[in-house]
């Protein structure tokens, strides 16, 4: 997919216009940003917006996250345990203290 982010009012307006005219090419819209189909037409629309607003439109290519191959099993187990915690208001940092679950610092320093 292609992620397009706008940084000006006029670029956001142009993105809204594209969304109204070509809603089938936009997979998800976030107001200031949108995910476009990874097709030549999606790229055309993104590049058209960037050529119109060169300083205020950013385009990135994205790929879906396959957590079973990219994220460690320890993190996936921590997600499940944290989701099933007894007290929903407990922050993860407090939840993980004294357990085998990775700490916030461990995860923050480990690239995917």
Secondary structure, 3 states (H helix, E strand, C coil): CEEEEECCHHHHHHHHHHHHHCHHHEEEECCCEEEECCCHHHHHHHHHHHHHCCCCEEEEECCCCCHHHHCCHHHHHHHHHHHCCCCCCCCHHHHHCCCCCCCHHHHHCCCC
